[in-house]
Amino acid sequence: MEYAVLTTLLLPGIGLKSDFKIVAMIDTTKVAIAAELLRDAYHKGPIGKVSELFCELTPELGYAIQEHNSKYWIECGRKLIGRKIGLTSAAVQNQMQVDQPDFGLLFSDMMVDDSSTVPIDSLCQPRIEAEIAFLLRHDLLAKDISLKNVLDAIEVAAPALEIVDSRIAGWDISLVDTIADNASSGLFVVGPGRKRVSDFDRFGCKMLLWGDSTLCSTGSGQACLGDPVAAVMWLAKKMIEVGRPLHAGDWVLSGALGPMISVEANISYRAEIEGLGSACLKFC
C-alpha cells in the first residue's frame, strides 16, 4: 500500500518556492515494518539501516516512520511533553554528514532529574550534548509565526543535557534513519537554572561540557542555527506543518551548542552554559 507525499520544488540557485510539486510514493507497509524494527531495537539492540528497505529516500519518509511510532507510543500511554531539534550545530551536521535540522518527540519517561545516575546499559549507543531548553507558556499555532511570537511564548530558558542515542548499529545513519529513529533521541536532563530569555546572552553564551574534570566539548549559543530561539521558530513552523503544534507547557530542546561526545560508565557529565548555570548526569 502506498500514499503520496507532496514536496515543494525549489527553483535551482534562488531557493524560491515554485508552483510545481514532486509526488513521492511511500510504501506504508514498509513504513510499518521499519517502525516496528526500530521499536524492537530499544530492547533487542541496534539494527541495520531502515532506509535500506526503501528505494526513494526523502526526509518525508523518515518522518512517516517516526510518526507511525509516535502514534503507537501515544496510544500505549506515553505522555508527550515537548520536542527536540536535532542537527542545528554545524559541528554536529559535519559529524553526521547532513545539511539540515530535524525534530523528534519528547516523552515524559525520557526526562530524568538533574544529577541523576543512569545505567549505560539501558541505552543502545549513547552520546551526550549540551543545549538550551525552553519552556513554553503559550501555544504556537499561527502559520505566520515570527521571532517575536516565539520570544513572547517562551516562559524560561534552562541549561540542558541531551543523551542522544541511535538504534542503528555503529551510528551508521542517513538523514532518513535518524529522523525515523525519533531524531536519535534517548533521554534528557534540564538543570535547575531558570532565566527569562532577555536575562542572558543567548547568542554569545559560552558552553563547556565536562566529563568529570576533562573538558570534552565547547561551543556557544550561536552554534545553534545562529540563535537558539530561531531554532524554536523553525520547529514551531514545522510542527504546524505536520499537525503537531507546540503548546503551553511543552519543553523544547533547541539543539546542540557544540560537538556531541560518546559517554562512558562511571563518568559524571556536566554542561555549563554561561548565564544559565549547569545540568549534570552520571552514567553507571
GILINDA-V913553 format. One record per pair of residues at least 24 apart in sequence whose C-alpha atoms are under 8 Angstrom apart, sorted by the first residue. I is the first residue (numbers start at 1). J is the second residue. If there is no record, write none. Layout:
i:I j:J
i:I j:J
This chain:
i:1 j:27
i:1 j:28
i:1 j:29
i:2 j:26
i:2 j:27
i:2 j:28
i:2 j:29
i:3 j:27
i:3 j:28
i:5 j:60
i:24 j:56
i:26 j:61
i:30 j:54
i:31 j:61
i:31 j:64
i:31 j:65
i:31 j:68
i:32 j:65
i:32 j:68
i:34 j:65
i:35 j:65
i:35 j:66
i:35 j:68
i:35 j:69
i:35 j:180
i:36 j:69
i:38 j:167
i:38 j:181
i:39 j:69
i:41 j:167
i:42 j:123
i:42 j:124
i:42 j:167
i:45 j:124
i:45 j:167
i:46 j:124
i:46 j:166
i:46 j:167
i:46 j:168
i:46 j:169
i:47 j:167
i:47 j:168
i:47 j:169
i:48 j:168
i:48 j:169
i:49 j:168
i:49 j:169
i:49 j:172
i:49 j:173
i:49 j:177
i:50 j:177
i:51 j:174
i:51 j:176
i:51 j:177
i:57 j:176
i:58 j:176
i:59 j:175
i:59 j:176
i:59 j:179
i:61 j:176
i:61 j:180
i:62 j:175
i:62 j:176
i:62 j:177
i:62 j:178
i:62 j:179
i:62 j:180
i:62 j:181
i:63 j:176
i:63 j:179
i:63 j:180
i:64 j:180
i:65 j:180
i:65 j:181
i:66 j:104
i:66 j:179
i:66 j:180
i:66 j:181
i:66 j:182
i:70 j:105
i:78 j:107
i:78 j:108
i:78 j:109
i:79 j:107
i:79 j:108
i:79 j:109
i:80 j:105
i:80 j:106
i:80 j:107
i:80 j:108
i:81 j:106
i:81 j:107
i:81 j:108
i:81 j:249
i:81 j:250
i:81 j:251
i:82 j:106
i:82 j:107
i:82 j:246
i:82 j:250
i:82 j:251
i:82 j:252
i:83 j:250
i:83 j:251
i:83 j:252
i:83 j:253
i:84 j:183
i:84 j:252
i:84 j:253
i:84 j:254
i:84 j:255
i:85 j:183
i:85 j:231
i:85 j:232
i:85 j:235
i:85 j:252
i:85 j:253
i:85 j:254
i:85 j:255
i:86 j:183
i:86 j:254
i:86 j:255
i:86 j:256
i:87 j:255
i:87 j:256
i:88 j:223
i:88 j:224
i:88 j:225
i:88 j:231
i:88 j:255
i:88 j:256
i:89 j:223
i:89 j:224
i:89 j:225
i:89 j:255
i:89 j:256
i:89 j:257
i:89 j:258
i:89 j:259
i:90 j:223
i:90 j:224
i:91 j:258
i:91 j:259
i:92 j:256
i:92 j:258
i:92 j:259
i:92 j:260
i:95 j:259
i:96 j:173
i:96 j:174
i:98 j:174
i:98 j:175
i:102 j:179
i:102 j:183
i:103 j:179
i:103 j:182
i:103 j:183
i:103 j:235
i:104 j:179
i:104 j:182
i:104 j:183
i:104 j:184
i:104 j:185
i:105 j:182
i:110 j:186
i:110 j:187
i:110 j:188
i:111 j:187
i:111 j:188
i:111 j:189
i:111 j:190
i:112 j:187
i:112 j:188
i:112 j:189
i:112 j:190
i:113 j:189
i:113 j:190
i:114 j:189
i:114 j:190
i:114 j:191
i:114 j:192
i:114 j:279
i:114 j:280
i:114 j:281
i:115 j:279
i:115 j:280
i:115 j:281
i:115 j:282
i:116 j:280
i:116 j:281
i:116 j:282
i:117 j:281
i:117 j:282
i:117 j:283
i:117 j:284
i:118 j:281
i:118 j:282
i:118 j:283
i:118 j:284
i:119 j:265
i:119 j:283
i:119 j:284
i:120 j:264
i:120 j:265
i:120 j:283
i:120 j:284
i:123 j:165
i:123 j:186
i:124 j:165
i:124 j:166
i:124 j:167
i:125 j:165
i:125 j:166
i:125 j:167
i:125 j:170
i:125 j:171
i:126 j:163
i:126 j:164
i:126 j:165
i:126 j:166
i:126 j:186
i:126 j:262
i:126 j:263
i:127 j:163
i:127 j:164
i:127 j:165
i:127 j:260
i:127 j:261
i:127 j:262
i:127 j:263
i:128 j:161
i:128 j:162
i:128 j:163
i:128 j:164
i:128 j:260
i:128 j:261
i:128 j:262
i:128 j:263
i:129 j:161
i:129 j:162
i:129 j:163
i:129 j:164
i:129 j:209
i:129 j:256
i:129 j:257
i:129 j:258
i:129 j:259
i:129 j:260
i:129 j:261
i:130 j:159
i:130 j:160
i:130 j:161
i:130 j:162
i:130 j:207
i:130 j:209
i:130 j:256
i:130 j:257
i:130 j:258
i:130 j:260
i:130 j:271
i:131 j:159
i:131 j:160
i:131 j:161
i:131 j:162
i:131 j:253
i:131 j:254
i:131 j:255
i:131 j:256
i:131 j:257
i:132 j:157
i:132 j:158
i:132 j:159
i:132 j:160
i:132 j:228
i:132 j:253
i:132 j:254
i:132 j:255
i:132 j:256
i:132 j:257
i:133 j:157
i:133 j:158
i:133 j:159
i:133 j:160
i:133 j:190
i:133 j:251
i:133 j:252
i:133 j:253
i:133 j:254
i:134 j:158
i:134 j:251
i:134 j:252
i:134 j:253
i:134 j:254
i:135 j:248
i:135 j:249
i:135 j:250
i:135 j:251
i:135 j:252
i:136 j:247
i:136 j:248
i:136 j:249
i:136 j:250
i:136 j:251
i:136 j:252
i:137 j:247
i:137 j:248
i:137 j:249
i:138 j:247
i:138 j:248
i:138 j:249
i:139 j:245
i:139 j:246
i:139 j:247
i:139 j:248
i:140 j:236
i:140 j:245
i:140 j:246
i:140 j:247
i:141 j:236
i:141 j:240
i:141 j:245
i:141 j:246
i:142 j:240
i:143 j:237
i:143 j:240
i:144 j:237
i:145 j:233
i:145 j:236
i:145 j:237
i:146 j:233
i:147 j:229
i:147 j:230
i:147 j:233
i:150 j:229
i:150 j:232
i:150 j:233
i:151 j:197
i:151 j:229
i:153 j:248
i:154 j:197
i:155 j:196
i:156 j:194
i:156 j:195
i:156 j:196
i:156 j:197
i:157 j:194
i:157 j:195
i:157 j:196
i:157 j:197
i:157 j:276
i:158 j:190
i:158 j:191
i:158 j:192
i:158 j:193
i:158 j:194
i:158 j:195
i:158 j:276
i:158 j:277
i:159 j:190
i:159 j:191
i:159 j:192
i:159 j:193
i:159 j:194
i:159 j:271
i:159 j:272
i:159 j:273
i:159 j:276
i:159 j:277
i:159 j:278
i:159 j:279
i:160 j:188
i:160 j:189
i:160 j:190
i:160 j:191
i:160 j:253
i:160 j:271
i:160 j:278
i:160 j:279
i:161 j:188
i:161 j:189
i:161 j:190
i:161 j:271
i:161 j:279
i:161 j:280
i:161 j:281
i:162 j:186
i:162 j:187
i:162 j:188
i:162 j:189
i:162 j:253
i:163 j:187
i:163 j:188
i:189 j:279
i:189 j:280
i:189 j:281
i:190 j:279
i:191 j:277
i:191 j:278
i:191 j:279
i:191 j:280
i:192 j:277
i:192 j:278
i:192 j:279
i:193 j:276
i:193 j:277
i:193 j:278
i:194 j:276
i:195 j:276
i:200 j:275
i:200 j:276
i:201 j:275
i:202 j:227
i:202 j:228
i:203 j:227
i:203 j:228
i:205 j:273
i:205 j:274
i:205 j:275
i:206 j:273
i:206 j:274
i:207 j:257
i:207 j:258
i:207 j:271
i:207 j:272
i:207 j:273
i:207 j:274
i:208 j:271
i:208 j:272
i:208 j:273
i:209 j:269
i:209 j:270
i:209 j:271
i:209 j:272
i:210 j:268
i:210 j:269
i:210 j:270
i:210 j:271
i:211 j:267
i:211 j:268
i:211 j:269
i:211 j:270
i:212 j:267
i:212 j:268
i:212 j:269
i:212 j:270
i:216 j:261
i:217 j:258
i:217 j:259
i:217 j:260
i:217 j:261
i:218 j:257
i:218 j:258
i:218 j:259
i:219 j:257
i:219 j:258
i:219 j:259
i:220 j:257
i:220 j:258
i:221 j:257
i:222 j:257
i:223 j:256
i:223 j:257
i:223 j:258
i:224 j:254
i:224 j:255
i:224 j:256
i:224 j:257
i:228 j:254
i:228 j:255
i:229 j:254
i:231 j:255
